[in-house]
């Protein structure tokens, strides 16, 4: 027996064993639902430190923190802000509190924040954006997630994370693209460009492929000059991408597109800035539409047509999945949330002859 000179806690036992405090408690109470290798490691440490659990420690396996951790890629982004508020409201209605983590899109921050939420005994974790948006899951990242969470704390993501036990609750990106193209085509637009995003992001990749499929079906042009206008998701990147698109059309001696589909509202704000800088009118010369229907749509001039989501319903679905999974209830591994509709504003409300 090793004497340490101080009283060790159940949390230190759990950290050294590489398990959750609840797992240590289950070993102490003789719960059979613990893998043999984990049980042996915990028992070795209990003996090593002559650990004497308190009544509180014994009851940890049945104790819920009623906390949902939420990791957000960038809370400054209006979309993520709206999503966070929706999740917080949904959690509060279920008697849960939320703990916000802002990763600034950094993988190292996401890993640290996942670790902190494990230490703080969050019942479930929701990840909005960041590494889970990647089209191809990083193997090292997935291993870290499995090491930190295992099967002890459910992770719900708005993208995907292969080779983990995470739950996926996603917007139906195909349905959203269908709404935008149908609207533009019904207004007589025939030369439609896609602007913004990156193809290594799953939702952008899905939208791009749906765009290529539908424009082919409708007999619209979809060659590189209309589709290779990637760059990012922020206002400045939207401006740069649209500037490049306009210059490419000029160099090719082709008339500019009738309409532009932007990857999100922030990109659309930058695209509108570029169009105006070139002395063009919206929507008479170029119609502009977008995704997310954030508050930006009302303050941009002209008002921006955008695909709307029911943020309240989306947040509720994310939170319910996290809570149900944490309570051992059977829940779907993947859910698709349909867009609630298209909000048509002045930026595209124009019929071409």
N, C-alpha and C positions, 0 to 999 in steps of 0.2 A: 504493500500500500504506500502510495506517495503522499506525504504531508505537504500541503501547499501554504500553510500559514494563514489562509483566508478561506472563506466559504465560497465555493464555486457555484455558479448558477446554471439553471437548465439551458439557458441560451448559449453559454460557453460550451457546455457539453454538446449541444446541437451543432454549433459552428465547427468544433473539432472533428465531430463525426461526419460532417457534411450532410446533415439532415435537418429537417425543420424541428422547432421545439415541440410541435404536436406529435412528431414521430417519437421523440424521446419520451413524452408523456404516455404514448401508447405502449411503449416497451415497459414502462414503470407499472402500468395498470394491467399488464398481461394481455393486451389486445392482440389477437392473432393476425390482424391485418398489417403486418410489418414483414418485409422481406428478411430472410434469415441472415444475409450478410450485413444488413443494416442493424439488425437486432444484436448480432454478435459484437459489432463495433461499439454500439451504445453501451452494452453491458460491460465491455472491457474498460471503457472510460469511467463508468459508474464505480467500478471496483478500484480503478487507478486512483480516483480522487475521493474515494469513500463518500460518494455523494448521497446526501440525505434529503430527499425531495420534500417540499412543503405541500400542504393541501392544495394551495393555488397551482403549484407546478403539476400536481397529479391531475388537476382538472383542466389542464390546457387543451387536451384533445377534444374537449367538448365546448371550449370557449371560442367564440367568434369575436373578432375585432370590430366587425361591421364597418370596415373601411375598404373602399375600392380605390386602388391606385390607378391614376391616369397619366400615361406618358404621352406628351404631345410634341410633334416635330418642331413646331414654332408657334407659340400662342399669339404672336404678333400678326399672324396670317388670319384674316377675317373668317375663313372657313373653319380653321381649327378652333378659333375662339367660340364660334357658334356651336360647334360640335361639343366642346368641353362643357359649355353652359347646359346644353341639352342632356348630357350625361349626368351632370351634377344635379339637375332638377329631378331626373328619373331616379337617381340613387336616394336623394332625400325623401322622395315619396315612399320608398321602400324601407325607410328607417336607417339608411346607410350614409356615412360621410365619405367624402372623396379627398384624395391627396394628389395634388397636381405636381407633375414633374415636367419641366421644359427642357428638351434635349438639344435644341438648336440644330437638329438634323445631324448630330454627331454620334457615331456608333459607340465610341468609348463612353459617352455620357449615358446612352441608353443602357449599356451593361451595368454601369455603376448604379443607375437609378433602379433597375430591376433588383439588384442586390440590396439596396436600401429598403425597398418595399417588402422584400422577403424578411429582412431584419425587423421591420416594423409590423410584421404579421398582417399584411393586407390579405383580405379574404379572396380577392381576385384582382387582376390587373387588366386594364384596357390600354392598348397601344394604338394611337392615332398617328399614322404616317411614320416617317423615318425608314429604318432598314426594312420594315415589313412591307413597304411599298415596292421593293425591288422585284423585278421580273424573275431574276435568278437568285435564289436564296444563298447567302454566303454560308458555307459549311461551318466555318469557325464560329460565326455568330450563332448558328443553330445549336452547336455543341454547348456554347456558353449558356444559352437559354435553358437547355435541358439540364445542365449542371446546377444552375441556380434555382430553377423551379421544379424540375422533375415532374412528378404527378401530384405534388402537394398543393400548388397554387395555380388555378386556371388562368391562362393568358388568352385574351380575346383581341384579335387584330382586325384592322380595316383593310388589310391587304392579304398577304400570305406568308407563311414561314414553314417551308417544307422540312420534313424529318423531325418535326416536333408534334406535340399533342395539342397545339393551340386550336382555338375556335376562330372561325372567320365569319365576320358580318360585313358585307360589302354592298356598295351601291351597284346597281345593274348598269354598267357602263355602256353595254350594247343598246339597251332601251333608251338611254339618254342621247346617244348619237342618232338613233332612229328619229327621235323627236325633232332634233335640230335640222337634220337634212330634210325631213318631210316638210317642215315649216318653210325652209328656204326654197325648196323646189316648188312648193305650192304658190310662192310669190313670184315665180318666173326666173329665179336665179339658176344659171346653168354652168357658170364657171366659179367653182367654190374651192377655196383653199383652206388648209388646216394649219394652224399656227400655234406654236408653243409646246412645252413638255419635253420629255426625253423618253426614248424607246426602251430604256432599261427600267422604266417604271411600269409596273403591271397595268394599271388603269389606263395609262396613255397608250400602251401597246394594244390593249383591247379596243380602245376607241379608234386607233389608227387602222387596225384590221377591219373593223366594222365600216369605217369610212371607205376604205378601198373596195370592200365587197358591195356596198350600196351604190357607190358612184358608178361602178361597173354595170350593176343591174339597171340603173337608170340611164346608162349611156353618156355619163358625164366624164369630162377629162379628169384623170387622176394620176398623171405622170409626176415626175420628181419636182417639177417647178411649182406644182400645186401642193405637194405633200412634204417635201424635205425642208420644213421651216421650223425646226426644233430649236431649243435654246434653254428653256427653263419655265418657271412658274411665277415669276415676279414681274412687277410693272416695267422695270428697266429692261428685262429680258424680252418682254413683249414688244417694246419699242424697237429694240435692236433687230429682232426677228422680222418685224414688219418692214423696217427700213431695207433690210437685205432682200426681202421678197420683192418689193417695189423696184429695186435696182436690177434684180435678175430679170424681171419682166421687161423692163426698159431695154436692157442689153439684148434680150431675145427678140425684141421688136414685136411683142405680143401685147394685146389689150389686157389691162389689169383684171383680176377676178371681180365678179359681181358681188361676192360675199366671202366673208372669212369666219370660220369656226375657230374660236379661241379655246385653249385647253382649260382655262379657268377665268374667273372675273378679274383677277389681278393682271394676268396677261392681256386680257381684253382692254383694260385701262391703258396699258402701254401701246397696244395696237391702235387704239383711237387717237392717242397722242401723235403717233407716227403719221396716220392718215391725214390728220389736220395739218401737220407740219408740211406735208406735200401738197397742200391746197385742195384737197379732195373733200367731197361732202359725204356725210353719213345720214341716211342710208342711200341717198340718190345715186352716188357713184359706187360706194361699197357698203353693203350691209354687214353688220357685225353681230355675232351671237356668241354665247358662252355657256359655261357650266357653273353651278353652285348657288346662284341667286342669293348672294350675300348682300350686305348693306351697301356695298360699292355700287350695285346696280342702280340704286336710287340717286346717288350723288354724282355719278358719271353723267356727262352731257354729250350726246343725247342719252336718255335712259337706256340701259342695256338689257336686251332680250337674253334671258338665261334659263337653263333647266333648273327647276326648283326641286328640292328634296324636303321631305317632312322631317326636319331635324329632331322634333320631339319624338317621333316614332323611331327614328334611327338611334337616338340616344337611349331610348327605352329598350330597344332590341339588344344593344350592346350591354347595358347594365343587367338586364334580365338573364342574358346568357352567362355573364360572369357570376351572378348570384346563384343561379340554378346549378351551374357546374361546381361551385364551391360547396354547395349543399348536397352534392352527390346525385342530383336529379339528372335524368336522361335529357339531353338537349342536342339539337342539330349541330354537326361540326361545321356546316357552312350554310349561311343564309344570304339571300340576295334581296336587297331593299329596292323596290321599284321607285323611280322618280315620281314625285307627286304631280308633275305637269310642267308645261312650258309657260313662263310669264313673258308675254310679248310686250315689248316697249318700243320706243321710237327708233332705236338703232337698226331694226330690221323690218319695221312696219311700212313696207313700200312695195307696191306691185310693179313689176317690170313688164313692159309690153312685149 
